[in-house]
Amino acid sequence: MNIAQPFLNRARSHPHLWAITCSGHTTSYGELAQCSQHIAGALRHRLGLSAGQRVILCMENRRAFFETLLACWVAGLCPVPVNAKLHPKEVRHIADDSGASALFCSANLRDGLVQSLADQLEPLHLVCVDDADYAHMQSHPAVDAAEFAPHDIAWIFYTSGTTGVPKGAMLSHRNLMQMCLQYGADIDCVQAGDTHLHVAPLSHGSGLYSLPHLFNGGHQVIEPAFNPEVVFDALQRYPRVTFFAAPTMLTRMLRSSQGLSNPAGQLQTITYGGGPMYVSDLLECLSVFGPRMVQIYGQGESPMTITALSKNDHEGPQDAAHLARLASCGTARTGVQVRVVDESGRDVPLGEPGEVVTRSDTRMLGYWNNPAATAAAIRDGWLWTGDIGSLDAQGYLTLRDRSKDLIIRGGSNIYPREIEEVLLRHPAVAEVSVIGAASADLGEEPVAFVVCKPGATVDPNALDALCLDNLARFKRPRDYMFVNDLPKNNYGKILKTALRQQLKQGGS
């Protein structure tokens, strides 16, 4: 088994299909396959890398990401994709932890990485994809694809590290193959010529979902970064467009869609996930884009494949039952088991909150070089996600929050998301995030950070009234902090750790 083989098969049968368009240049399947096999030959015979060695890919969204990713698999190596926005010191940690033997980067990142990696005891091969050396690798004699066992590591996915040192989730060739099969079963059956637009980092979800498209002849259109205008232009220009987006990206698109006559264009599917999608925003998205949305709940430890809220699930009369379904993240994916359990691993009653655990062929092998973290995360074959959720009688999973974000006030549990959902009903509120603030009397009290829509203001008393009309009194925020924006990481997730620090510093 080699996760690159389905792509190579497609390149052999349909070499003239468009594979990648980036910066105005289009590469065919045949050209991409040849390039990856030449670079693979250079990795094996010029750099002298042997089977299973790790190779870091640290670059902005560009064609070279796919060239080097595929080359690693052809050469029998293990790629370690890293977000280009990480600090060089963070990349250094990943290089040391993974024991990487080589690193591919862009010219923009080279100097910082060279400085950060300068004192390594065992220097790695650093290749800049904008240099002549990389061009020479593309003319090295090609090699055939290596063979892997199903459980050999195909991708090490490092967590974002917002709560500590990043850990490397080991994803096998079997994990990625199953992820691709589940994409076809639960989301879309990709056809030759379908467009997969990349406006999120290729090192994460957008790059992972390139695989089912590359297997079936999809056309990857790569943009350097997310911009609503770029997405709307692509929706008009390309046929049958699919793209992955974080919820915060979709809210920006909603604001930019005003005045457009046909904002959906040739949209086929938006897969969204990576953070909470509030019902008020989702209803607006459905009015703009129609029922072309699929919500994905997953983690790097089970890539994009725990539950999904299908396109059909998004349709409905917007009555109480439908709105409750929209607040969920759907049902278990094909071949996936999902449970909600207490601390002892016993199933909790339907509707009651507990930790989400999952088991499937997409579950990671474990954390690289970290048996203690692996033992804590995988118990009796089940992945303990750290997410708090509840299941209903129909099998729909509703996430409450990360377990670390739970607020405990006087012994009562408060889930920030339920407060955020209520506050977002106010017409002047654009974004909101609720965290727990220390309280001498009650342990913690909820505090809401609120971003108002442009030109709007909000009376805290009105927010208080909204909460009291919809929530138990003890869940009402103790205070409201009005800010211009919410801190987010490179993937669009709100950084509650930064908000907690901001609160300590007086909310400024």
N, C-alpha and C positions, 0 to 999 in steps of 0.2 A: 504494500500500500504506500502510495506517495500522493499527498494532497495536490501536487502539481499535475499529476497525470491526466485528470479530466480536461484541464486546460490544454495540455499538449495534444490530446486527442482531438479537441476542437480545432486547434491550429493546423493539425494535419488534414482534417477533413474539409475545413473552410478557411484556408489561409488568407483569403482576401477580405474577410469580414473586418469591419473597424473594431479595434480593440481599445484604443486609448486616444482621446483628444485632449491636449494640454498645451496652453500657450500658443494656440493657433496651428499646432502640428498634430497630424493624425497618424497613428501607427496601426498597422494591420496585425491580425492574429499571427500570421506567419512571421512577420518581422519581430514581434515581441517574443515569440518562442525562440527564434534564432538568437536574439540578443541575450536572453536569459541563459541559453545553453552555452554561449560563448563566455559569459561572465562566470558561469559555473565552472567551466574549464579553468579559468584563471584562478578562481578560489581554490580549486583542488591542487593544481599543478604549479601555479606561479606563487601563490601565497602559502601553499603547502598545508592547507587546512584539511583535517580528517573528519570522518563521520561523527556527527553529533556535536561538534564544536559550535559555540554560540557566536552570532554575528549581530551587532547592534545596527539598526536602521534609524538614523536620526536626521530627518530632513523635513522641509515643508512639503505640502501636497505637490507632487510632481510625478512625471512618468517614471523617473528613476526608482521611485519607491517600489513599483510593481516589477521593474526589471530586476532589482536586487532581491526582492522577496522571493520571486519565482526561482532566481538563480540559486538562492540558498537551498531551496527544496530539491532542485535538480542535482545539486552538488552533495546532497546528503547532510546538510547542516541545519542548525536550528536558529531561525531569525528571532530577534528580540526588538520589535518595533517600539520606538520611544517618541513621545510627543516632542515636536521641535521647540515648543515654548518652555520646556523645562530649563532650569538653570544648569549650566555646565557642571556644577558640583553635584546636582541631582543625577545627571547622566553618569558622572564618575561613580556614584554609589551603585548604580545599576550595572555598570561595567565591572566593578569589583565583585559585586554580589553574584553576577551571572558567570563570572570567569570568562568574559568574552575574549575571543581571539582576534576579532576584526570589527571595524566600525565604518559604516558608510555615512557620510554627512554632506551637507551642502556648503557652498563657499561662505554663506552668511554665518554659519555656525562653526566653521573650522577653527578660527583663531581661539575662541573661547574654549573649545573642546581640547585643543592641543595644550593650552595652558593648564586646564584642569587635570589632564591625564599625564602631565609631564613627569611626575615622580612615581609612576607605576613601577613596581618591582619587575613585572613581566609585561613590557610594552606591547600593546596590540597594534595590528596593522590598521592605520587610518587612511581611508580612501575618500577623497572629495569627488563627488559625482560631477562637479563642474570643471574638473581638471583633465589634462591630456592623459593622465595615468588611467583614469576611468575609461576614456575613449579607447585606449590600447587594450583594456580588458575585454572590450566588446569585439575585438578582432582575434582574440586567443582561440585556439582550436576548441571546438564545441565538444561537449560530452553528453552522453545519454543520462536519463534520469536515474538516480540511485533508488534502491529499494529500501523501504522502511517496514518495520513491524507495526501493527495497528497502534500499539501503545508507546511507540517512540515519540519523543517530544517534537511538535511541529511549530510551536509559537509560545514564547514566554511573555505573558501579559502582566506588566507591573501595575499594581494598584496605584491610585492617585496619591496616596500617602498623606491625606489631609488629617489623619488621626495618628500618624506615626510614620515609621520607616516603611517605604513601599515594599511589598512582597511580590515575588514573581510567581504568578499562577501558571502552572505547566499544562498546556493544552496539547493533546496528542493528535496524530493524524486522524485517528478514529473520531475524536471529539469534533474536529473541524468538518470531517465528512458528514457526520450526523447533523451538525448545524446546517450544512447546505441542504441536506435532504429534508430537514424540517422546514427550511425556507420554502421549498417547493410545495410541501404539504399544507402549510399553514398561512402563507402570505401570498406568493405569486409563483406561477410556473413560468420562468423566464423564457422568452423567445428570442431567437436571433434578431439583432437590430434594436432590441429594447435599450433604453438609455438609463444608465445608472450615474446620477449626478453626485459628485463628491464636493461638499462644502464644509464638512466636518473633518477632523483630523483622520488621515488614513491609518494612523497608528492604533486606532480604536474601532468603534462600531462600524463606521463607514467603510473602513478597509476590510473588516471581517466579512461584511455583506457584499463585498466585491466578488467573493469567491463563487457563490451560486450564479452570478452574472457572467463571470469569466468562463465557467464550465459550459454555459448554454449559449454562448455567442453574444452576450450583452456588450454594449458599447460604454466604456467608462469615460465620462467627461469630468475632468479634474479642474477645479478652481482652487486658487491658493488659499482662500479663506471665505468665510460666510459673509454674504452681503445680500440683503433682500432683493435689490435690483438685479443682481446677477442671477438669482434663482428665477425671478419672474421672466427674465430674458430667455433663460434656458427652457422654461416651460413653453414659450412660444416657438423656439427654434428647433427643438429636438422632439422626435416621436416617443411616445410611451415612456415618460420620465418617472423614475423612482429615485427618492433620496432619503437619507437618514437625517433626522434633526433632533436636537434637544428641545424640550418645551420652550425654553427661553428664546430659541431661534424662531419658533413659530409665532410667539407673541410679537416679535419684531416684524415678522412678515405681515401679521395682521395690521399693524400700524401703517405699514408701507403699501398695503393693498388698496387703500382708499383712493377712489378715482379711477382705478383700472377697470376697463370694460370686461375683461375676461381673465382674471388673475390666475385661474386654474390652468388655462392653456391646454397643453397635451399631457397633463399630469395623469399618471397611472396610480402611483402609491406613495404616500408618505409613511415611512416607519419612524415612530418617535419613541423616545424613552430616555433614560439616564437621569430622571428627576421627576418630581410630581407635575402632572398635567391637570390643572384645575378645571372643574366642570364648566365654569363660566367661559374660560378661554377655549375649551374644546367645542362648546356650542358655537362660538364665533368662528372657529376654524371650519366647522362643518358647513356653516352658512356661506363661507368664502370658497372652500375647496370641494365641497360635496363629500359623500361617503367614500372617500379614497384614502382613508387613514387606518393604520394598524398600530396599536400601542404594543411595544415590546417591553417586557420586564425580564431582565437578566443581569448577570454580573460578569466581570472578567473570569470569575471562577466557573461560570456556566454560561458561555458567551451567547448573549442575546436570546437565550432559549429556556426560560422557565415558564412564563405564561405569555399569552397574547390576547388582546381585545381586537377581534377581527373587524373587517369592513362591515360585515352584516351586523355585528354587535353595535356598531356606531349608529345604525339607523334605528329609528323608533319615534314614538309620538311625543317624546319629552315629558311623559308623565313621571310619577314618582319612581316607578320600577325602572324605567329607562334611564333616568338620571342617576339612580343608584348603580346601574350597570356601567354608565359612563365614568363614574367615580372609581370603578374597579380597574384592575389591570388584566382582566380577562381570565381565561381558563388555562389549564395545563396544556403545554404544547404537545404535539404528537410524540409519543414515546417518553414522556416526562411524567414523573410522579411528584405531586406537591402536597405537603401536609402543613398544618399549623399546630405547634406543640408547646407544652410548658417546659420549664427548666429541666425536667426529668425525661423529656422526650415523649411524653404521653400526649395524644391528640386532645386538643381542647374542644369544647362544644362548638357547634356551628354558631357563627356570629361573635364568638368570644376572641379577644386578641391573644396572640402568642407569637412565637418566632417561626418564620417561614423556613421550612427545610425542603430539600428537593433531591431527587435521585434520577439519573438518566445517563445515557451514553455521551452526553455533552459535559457532564461534570468533570472538572479538572482532575488531573492525577494527584495534585498536591502543590504545595509551595516549594519552589526551588531552594534547596539547601536550608530548609527551615522545618524540620520534623515536628517541632513543638507547635508551630502555627498550623501545620497540616493536621495534627492530631486534634487540635481544638476545633478546626473547621469541618473535618470529615469524621463522622462517627457512625459506625456500622453501615458505611456506604452512603450515608446521607450528608449532603452539604448543608451546614447551618449558615444561613445567609446573613444573620445579624439584623434582618428586617422584621419589623413587627407588622402583622397583618391578621386578617380574619377571612374565613371561607363561608360562603352561604350555601344553601341547600342545592343550588344549581352548579356549584363548583367554581363560582367566580371568586377570585382573590382580590380583596381590597387592602392595600397597604396603608398602614397608619403612619409609621415613621421608622427611621433607623432606631435600633434599640438605644444607641447612645444619645439620641435626641429626645427621648422620652422625658417629660417633665413630671416630677413627683412632688405634689403640693400637699403637705399635711397628710401624707399617706395615700392620696388619691392620684391616679395616673391621668395625665393630660397629654394628648397627642397633638403636637403643634399643627399638623396638617388640617385637623378639623376646624381649628380657629382660623387658619389661613383661608380655607374655603369660604367661611362666612364673611370675613373681611373683604374678600375680593368681590363680593356682591355689591359693594358700594360703588356707584358709578364713577367716582373720582379716583379710585384706587387702581394703580397700574400693577404694582407688585407688592408682595408682603412676605415677610419671613418671621416666624415666631421662635424664640429661644427661651430657655429657663434662666432666670436671674436668682442669685443666692438670696435667701431670706432667713433671718435669724429665727423667726417664729415658725415658719412653715416649710423650711428646707429650700423650696424653689417657688418662684412666681413667674408666670408667663409675661414676656415683654414682646411687643410687636414692632418690627422695623417696617415702615411703610414708605413706599414710593408713590407719589401722586402723579396722575396723568398731566401732560404739559399744560400749564396755565391754570391748573385746578388746585384747590386747597380743601382740606378736610378738617372738620371740627372733631376733636377726640371724643366729645360727648356723643356725637352721632355714631361713631364706631362703637362706643360703649353700648349704646341703645341697640345697635344691630346685633351685637354679641348676646346681650341679655334677651333679645327676642328669639334667639336661635340656639343658645347654649346654656348649660347650667352656670349659675352665677360664679362658682369657683373657677371656671375656665376663662372668665373674662380677663384680658391682659391687665396687669397692674399698671403698665405705662405704654405709651406709643412714642416711638422715636421716628421722626420724619427725616428721611435721607433722600439724596439725589439719585442714588443707585445702590444696588446690593452687590457686595463682592462675589465674584464668580471665578471658578477655576477655568482651565483651558477648554473644558468640555461643556461649559455653560451651567454647571451645577453651582447652586448658591453655597457659599462657604460659611456655614454656621459657626465654625471655629473662629473665623475672622470677626463675625458679629459679636461673639462672646468677648473677644479681646477689645472690640470697639466699645462695648458696654462698660467694661472695666475702666476705659479711658474717658468715660463720660458721654459716649454716644456720638462724638464728633467724627 
